[in-house]
Amino acid sequence: MKNTSRATVYFNGDLYQFITMSQGMLDFADPDVSPQILMPTATAAELGSALRLALSRSRHVSVPEFQEILKSGIVQKNAKERQALLMQQYGYKNRKAMMRKMACCWITANSGNIEIKPTHHKNIDGYSGISNDGPEILYVDTNSIDAELGAALMEGFSRCTSAVP
């Protein structure tokens, strides 16, 4: 298995949210890593730095550890708490108001490459990949400076699509 790191980054015009994803039998938001929140005025260098940090904290867990995490319900609990906190901090009336314009990019880093995969926002709760190897996917060398990585992330968000009204 390749040594990969993963993150998911969300942006809705009001905030960027960087979530470290770890891998077991499936990818999951790592319950041991707090998400990073940046304002929409963040520079490309700040975005790139936050993305690198999220990727650096990604880990692989054994099948038994993954099953323990899954059974505990901590991933779901953390997601609900994170959403409630963001709704309160940013004054959203409800979850739909917060998620309506929320774009999402899936990030994978492996030997020498960082892949930024824009997604399609199919409904309030769900995203899907636009394609497996289409032209919307961006590739950045892992040795790129933070500003280049952040600029690629911003470009990734511009390539996201949505069916959410």
C-alpha positions as CSV (number, residue, x, y, z in Angstrom):
1,M,0.0,0.0,0.0
2,K,1.3,3.5,-0.9
3,N,2.0,5.8,2.0
4,T,-0.8,8.4,1.5
5,S,-2.1,11.3,3.5
6,R,-5.6,12.7,3.2
7,A,-7.5,15.8,4.0
8,T,-10.9,17.3,3.2
9,V,-11.2,21.1,2.8
10,Y,-14.5,22.9,2.8
11,F,-15.2,26.5,1.7
12,N,-18.5,28.4,1.7
13,G,-17.4,32.0,1.2
14,D,-17.4,32.7,5.0
15,L,-14.8,30.2,6.1
16,Y,-12.3,27.5,5.1
17,Q,-12.4,24.3,7.2
18,F,-9.4,21.9,7.0
19,I,-10.2,18.3,8.3
20,T,-7.5,15.7,8.6
21,M,-8.6,12.4,7.2
22,S,-7.1,9.2,8.4
23,Q,-7.4,5.7,6.8
24,G,-8.6,2.5,8.2
25,M,-10.9,0.3,6.2
26,L,-12.4,3.6,5.0
27,D,-11.3,7.2,5.3
28,F,-12.5,9.0,8.4
29,A,-12.2,12.5,10.0
30,D,-9.5,11.8,12.5
31,P,-11.0,12.3,16.0
32,D,-7.6,13.1,17.5
33,V,-7.0,16.1,15.2
34,S,-8.9,19.4,15.6
35,P,-10.0,21.0,12.3
36,Q,-8.4,24.3,11.3
37,I,-10.7,27.2,10.4
38,L,-9.4,30.1,8.3
39,M,-11.2,33.2,7.2
40,P,-12.0,33.8,3.5
41,T,-9.3,36.6,3.6
42,A,-6.6,34.0,4.2
43,T,-3.7,34.3,1.8
44,A,-2.6,31.5,-0.6
45,A,0.4,30.9,1.6
46,E,-1.8,30.5,4.7
47,L,-4.1,28.1,2.9
48,G,-1.1,26.1,1.7
49,S,0.4,25.9,5.2
50,A,-2.9,24.8,6.7
51,L,-3.3,22.1,4.1
52,R,0.2,20.8,4.7
53,L,-0.5,20.7,8.4
54,A,-3.7,18.8,7.9
55,L,-2.0,16.3,5.6
56,S,0.9,15.8,8.0
57,R,-1.4,14.7,10.8
58,S,-3.1,12.0,8.6
59,R,-2.4,8.5,9.7
60,H,-3.1,4.8,8.9
61,V,-4.8,2.7,11.6
62,S,-5.1,-1.0,12.0
63,V,-8.4,-2.8,11.3
64,P,-9.1,-3.4,15.0
65,E,-8.4,0.3,15.8
66,F,-10.6,1.4,13.0
67,Q,-13.4,-0.8,14.2
68,E,-13.0,0.6,17.7
69,I,-13.2,4.2,16.4
70,L,-16.2,3.4,14.3
71,K,-18.1,1.7,17.1
72,S,-17.4,4.5,19.5
73,G,-19.4,7.0,17.5
74,I,-16.7,9.7,18.1
75,V,-16.4,10.7,14.5
76,Q,-20.1,11.4,14.1
77,K,-20.2,13.1,17.5
78,N,-17.3,15.4,16.6
79,A,-18.9,16.3,13.3
80,K,-22.1,17.3,14.9
81,E,-20.3,19.3,17.6
82,R,-18.1,21.0,14.9
83,Q,-21.1,22.0,12.9
84,A,-23.0,23.3,15.9
85,L,-20.0,25.4,16.9
86,L,-19.5,26.9,13.4
87,M,-23.3,27.7,13.2
88,Q,-23.0,29.5,16.5
89,Q,-19.8,31.4,15.7
90,Y,-20.8,32.5,12.2
91,G,-24.5,33.2,13.0
92,Y,-26.1,30.6,10.7
93,K,-29.8,30.1,11.5
94,N,-29.6,26.4,10.6
95,R,-27.3,23.7,9.2
96,K,-28.8,24.2,5.7
97,A,-27.8,27.8,5.7
98,M,-24.3,26.9,6.5
99,M,-24.0,24.0,4.1
100,R,-25.9,25.5,1.1
101,K,-22.8,27.1,-0.6
102,M,-20.2,24.7,1.0
103,A,-17.8,23.5,-1.7
104,C,-15.5,20.6,-0.9
105,C,-12.1,19.4,-2.2
106,W,-10.7,16.0,-1.4
107,I,-6.9,16.1,-1.0
108,T,-4.5,13.2,-1.3
109,A,-0.8,13.4,-0.9
110,N,1.6,10.6,-1.8
111,S,5.0,10.1,-3.3
112,G,5.9,13.5,-4.7
113,N,2.4,14.6,-5.6
114,I,-0.6,16.4,-3.9
115,E,-3.9,15.8,-5.7
116,I,-6.7,18.3,-5.3
117,K,-10.0,16.8,-6.3
118,P,-12.9,19.2,-6.6
119,T,-16.3,17.7,-5.9
120,H,-19.9,18.0,-6.9
121,H,-22.2,19.1,-4.0
122,K,-25.2,16.8,-4.8
123,N,-27.3,17.5,-1.7
124,I,-26.9,19.3,1.7
125,D,-25.3,16.1,3.2
126,G,-23.3,14.8,0.2
127,Y,-20.5,15.3,-2.2
128,S,-19.3,13.1,-5.0
129,G,-16.2,13.1,-7.1
130,I,-16.7,14.8,-10.5
131,S,-14.5,12.2,-12.2
132,N,-11.7,9.8,-11.4
133,D,-9.1,11.4,-13.7
134,G,-10.7,14.4,-15.4
135,P,-9.2,17.8,-16.2
136,E,-10.8,19.4,-13.1
137,I,-8.3,17.6,-10.8
138,L,-5.1,19.5,-9.9
139,Y,-1.7,18.1,-9.2
140,V,0.9,20.0,-7.2
141,D,4.4,18.8,-6.5
142,T,4.9,18.2,-2.7
143,N,8.0,20.5,-2.9
144,S,5.9,23.4,-4.0
145,I,5.9,26.4,-1.7
146,D,2.8,27.0,0.4
147,A,1.6,29.9,-1.8
148,E,1.5,27.6,-4.8
149,L,-0.3,24.9,-2.9
150,G,-2.8,27.4,-1.6
151,A,-3.4,28.9,-5.0
152,A,-4.0,25.4,-6.4
153,L,-6.6,24.8,-3.6
154,M,-8.4,28.1,-4.4
155,E,-8.4,27.0,-8.1
156,G,-9.8,23.6,-7.0
157,F,-12.7,25.4,-5.3
158,S,-13.5,27.3,-8.5
159,R,-13.9,24.0,-10.2
160,C,-16.4,22.5,-7.8
161,T,-20.0,22.1,-9.0
162,S,-23.3,22.1,-7.1
163,A,-26.8,21.0,-7.5
164,V,-27.9,22.5,-4.1
165,P,-30.2,25.5,-4.7
